[in-house]
């Protein structure tokens, strides 16, 4: 549920974001039948997107089996089962990717790391311009927990995303950790009524900034037809040539 301020901002925005697609991925370690605090904060992002007519697809990783490995389909490499091929179609089909993860021992969850490894499995693939597959898409990160580490986790997630080709806009991470140490998590019921973190200005402001920065960047890239294919085309290197240099395979025998 959006705050009054967030609702006013959504209603006041004039930019048309319809036509964009977002994939929101939750890397909570909880069983999919259990409520997730990470999902609760991702709900804010999803509602902002949907209020601006963006199609939202949500993935709960604990509801799927990702076989270990960094190939697009690990059933081709000895595993009996790998549900990544179905998920990757949804990720690749989105203009925006948001990965949500809890903090455990100061790090992103093991499922978040597995998801990043699956993105890396496509590092050898290219789009129709010959650029890496995720060029022209944008990425962001949502972090929850009750211990320090939002910036550390965001740093690792966002670095990994940009390394495989995602564009990272300004202020592309947000989170809630509450007080350090054991205590209530985001969205827990308060004894006096209300939900923990819902009135936290820092969290709600940064979540809103992240959501709209992702929307603006995704729209700019979509309207521009992606990043210009100049100086960043994989196929210019695959044939053994370098930009501006003759291909050694085509040298004449004099």
Phi, psi and omega per residue, in radians:
X1 nan 2.244 -3.125
X2 -1.390 2.616 3.045
X3 -1.278 2.963 3.128
X4 -1.063 -0.723 3.132
X5 -1.108 -0.784 3.131
X6 -1.093 -0.686 3.117
X7 -1.111 -0.729 3.126
X8 -1.107 -0.722 3.127
X9 -1.096 -0.797 3.135
X10 -1.045 -0.735 -3.098
X11 -1.248 -0.466 -3.067
X12 -1.502 -0.307 -3.105
X13 -1.168 2.284 -3.118
X14 -1.712 -0.327 -3.101
X15 -1.136 2.386 3.138
X16 -1.587 1.944 3.129
X17 -1.779 0.095 -3.133
X18 -1.091 2.533 -3.077
X19 1.759 -0.285 3.071
X20 -1.448 2.646 3.079
X21 -2.181 2.410 3.126
X22 -2.164 2.412 3.023
X23 -1.968 2.077 -3.120
X24 -1.902 2.079 -3.025
X25 -1.976 2.215 3.118
X26 -1.847 2.083 -3.121
X27 -1.769 0.512 3.049
X28 -1.034 2.551 3.104
X29 -1.523 -0.091 -3.125
X30 -1.235 2.661 3.059
X31 -1.032 2.494 -3.089
X32 -1.026 -0.318 3.111
X33 -1.392 -0.244 -3.114
X34 -1.630 2.519 3.047
X35 -1.078 2.546 -3.111
X36 -2.097 2.229 3.073
X37 -1.108 -0.618 3.094
X38 -1.105 -0.718 3.081
X39 -1.039 -0.640 -3.088
X40 -1.128 -0.693 3.075
X41 -1.310 -0.608 3.054
X42 -1.108 -0.467 3.071
X43 -0.999 -0.645 -3.140
X44 -1.114 -0.809 3.124
X45 -1.076 -0.804 -3.122
X46 -1.066 -0.706 -3.118
X47 -1.185 -0.688 3.080
X48 -1.058 -0.808 3.124
X49 -1.034 -0.856 -3.079
X50 -1.168 -0.598 3.077
X51 -1.109 -0.414 3.116
X52 -1.801 0.398 3.017
X53 1.127 0.570 3.066
X54 -1.678 2.320 3.093
X55 -1.264 2.238 -3.064
X56 -2.048 2.229 3.058
X57 -2.052 2.222 -3.077
X58 -1.994 2.392 -3.114
X59 -2.179 2.214 3.023
X60 -1.811 1.875 -2.993
X61 -1.073 -0.568 -3.129
X62 -1.182 -0.146 3.100
X63 -1.571 0.033 -3.072
X64 -2.349 2.815 3.081
X65 -1.904 2.008 3.064
X66 -1.801 1.931 3.133
X67 -1.178 2.441 3.107
X68 -1.026 2.472 3.096
X69 2.345 2.834 -3.066
X70 -2.077 0.785 2.969
X71 -2.106 2.631 -3.059
X72 -0.995 -0.547 3.117
X73 -2.449 1.837 -3.043
X74 -1.345 -0.094 3.013
X75 -1.209 -0.297 3.078
X76 -1.493 0.001 -3.103
X77 -2.308 0.627 2.958
X78 1.800 -0.251 -3.128
X79 -1.533 2.490 -3.126
X80 -1.262 -0.479 -3.027
X81 -2.538 2.458 3.033
X82 -2.717 1.998 -3.112
X83 -1.566 0.056 -3.131
X84 -1.072 -0.715 -3.107
X85 -0.925 -0.644 3.109
X86 -1.240 -0.706 -3.135
X87 -1.203 -0.685 -3.046
X88 -1.117 -0.560 3.083
X89 -1.074 -0.636 3.127
X90 -1.259 -0.664 3.122
X91 -1.190 -0.826 -3.108
X92 -1.158 -0.515 -3.137
X93 -1.357 -0.074 -3.085
X94 -1.757 2.554 3.026
X95 -1.366 -0.482 -3.051
X96 -2.206 2.340 3.023
X97 -2.098 2.200 3.035
X98 -2.096 2.098 3.094
X99 -1.818 2.116 3.088
X100 -1.842 2.362 -3.108
X101 -2.546 2.517 2.950
X102 -1.377 2.916 3.052
X103 -1.763 2.239 3.022
X104 -2.288 2.128 -3.108
X105 0.940 0.664 3.078
X106 1.378 0.092 -3.066
X107 -2.202 2.877 2.977
X108 -1.100 2.825 -3.102
X109 -1.208 2.834 3.108
X110 -1.112 -0.569 3.105
X111 -1.212 -0.608 3.073
X112 -1.126 -0.727 3.106
X113 -1.133 -0.710 3.107
X114 -1.094 -0.674 3.118
X115 -1.113 -0.772 3.121
X116 -1.084 -0.699 3.093
X117 -1.087 -0.594 3.105
X118 -1.212 -0.648 3.036
X119 -1.051 -0.736 -3.117
X120 -1.150 -0.397 3.104
X121 -1.062 -0.373 -3.111
X122 -1.738 0.233 -3.037
X123 -1.144 -0.303 3.118
X124 -1.635 -0.047 -3.098
X125 -1.630 2.716 -3.094
X126 -2.259 2.792 3.066
X127 -1.503 -3.008 -3.060
X128 -1.258 -0.119 3.051
X129 -1.669 -0.107 -3.076
X130 1.568 0.087 3.076
X131 -1.505 2.939 3.072
X132 -1.049 2.659 -2.886
X133 -1.001 -0.649 -3.018
X134 -1.616 0.118 3.039
X135 -1.039 2.460 3.124
X136 1.543 0.012 3.102
X137 -1.992 2.739 -3.096
X138 -2.072 2.675 -3.089
X139 -2.333 2.600 3.083
X140 -2.522 2.994 -3.003
X141 -2.454 2.315 3.069
X142 -2.055 2.298 -3.042
X143 -2.226 2.369 3.065
X144 -2.315 2.793 3.116
X145 2.814 -3.025 3.036
X146 -2.303 0.678 3.032
X147 -2.581 2.832 -3.084
X148 -1.131 2.675 3.026
X149 2.435 0.144 -3.127
X150 -1.000 -0.880 -3.085
X151 -1.164 -0.662 3.134
X152 -1.121 -0.800 -3.139
X153 -1.157 -0.782 3.126
X154 -1.040 -0.682 3.136
X155 -1.019 -0.831 -3.113
X156 -1.182 -0.743 -3.109
X157 -1.158 -0.842 -3.067
X158 -1.221 -0.604 3.047
X159 -1.048 -0.824 -3.100
X160 -1.076 -0.723 3.140
X161 -1.086 -0.833 -3.103
X162 -1.187 -0.503 -3.116
X163 -1.149 -0.565 3.132
X164 -1.606 0.024 3.000
X165 2.160 -0.168 3.135
X166 -1.199 2.550 2.990
X167 -1.570 2.287 -3.126
X168 -1.891 1.981 3.135
X169 -1.328 3.048 3.053
X170 -1.069 2.635 3.056
X171 0.819 1.032 -3.049
X172 -1.744 0.262 3.072
X173 -2.342 2.705 3.082
X174 -2.721 2.973 3.141
X175 3.102 3.108 3.087
X176 -2.544 2.241 3.085
X177 -2.213 -0.152 3.138
X178 1.067 -2.712 3.095
X179 -1.317 2.550 3.119
X180 -1.118 2.484 3.117
X181 1.697 3.124 -3.123
X182 -1.007 2.478 3.140
X183 2.928 -3.021 -3.102
X184 -1.149 2.618 3.098
X185 -1.847 2.945 -3.069
X186 -1.012 2.224 3.093
X187 1.594 -0.094 3.096
X188 -1.106 2.603 3.092
X189 -1.242 2.354 3.058
X190 -1.512 2.609 3.104
X191 -1.054 -0.628 -3.090
X192 -1.559 0.105 -3.123
X193 1.765 2.744 -3.105
X194 1.555 3.135 -3.077
X195 -2.143 2.439 -3.110
X196 -1.099 2.259 3.064
X197 1.546 -0.278 -3.094
X198 -1.152 -0.484 -3.137
X199 -1.821 0.254 3.129
X200 -1.421 1.923 -3.032
X201 -1.089 -0.725 -3.116
X202 -1.034 -0.830 -3.129
X203 -1.165 -0.839 -3.069
X204 -1.193 -0.641 3.102
X205 -1.135 -0.863 -3.103
X206 -1.151 -0.616 3.092
X207 -1.124 -0.726 3.114
X208 -1.156 -0.797 3.096
X209 -0.996 -0.819 -3.122
X210 -1.045 -0.825 -3.089
X211 -1.039 -0.810 -3.092
X212 -1.322 -0.560 3.061
X213 -1.142 -0.662 3.053
X214 -1.105 -0.748 3.137
X215 -1.110 -0.815 -3.116
X216 -1.085 -0.806 -3.114
X217 -1.152 -0.720 3.138
X218 -1.108 -0.714 3.131
X219 -1.147 -0.763 3.137
X220 -1.052 -0.757 3.138
X221 -1.182 -0.730 3.136
X222 -1.103 -0.793 -3.129
X223 -1.138 -0.531 -3.126
X224 -1.523 -0.029 -3.095
X225 1.308 0.467 -3.135
X226 1.587 -2.976 3.072
X227 -1.296 2.484 3.082
X228 -0.995 2.410 3.137
X229 -1.539 1.199 3.140
X230 -2.351 2.022 3.114
X231 1.362 0.066 -3.095
X232 -2.358 0.467 -3.077
X233 -1.695 2.068 -3.089
X234 -1.052 -0.676 -3.045
X235 -1.163 -0.346 3.085
X236 -1.185 -0.351 -3.132
X237 -1.773 -0.449 -3.055
X238 -1.138 -0.484 -3.094
X239 -1.536 0.129 3.098
X240 1.608 -0.023 3.135
X241 -1.680 2.917 3.008
X242 -2.176 2.587 -3.106
X243 -0.949 2.203 3.119
X244 1.524 -0.067 -3.129
X245 -2.012 2.538 3.103
X246 -1.172 2.531 3.096
X247 -1.224 2.127 -3.103
X248 -1.080 -0.389 3.133
X249 -1.231 -0.258 -3.076
X250 -1.912 0.311 3.099
X251 -1.215 2.478 3.125
X252 -1.439 2.571 3.023
X253 -1.529 1.860 -3.123
X254 -1.689 nan nan
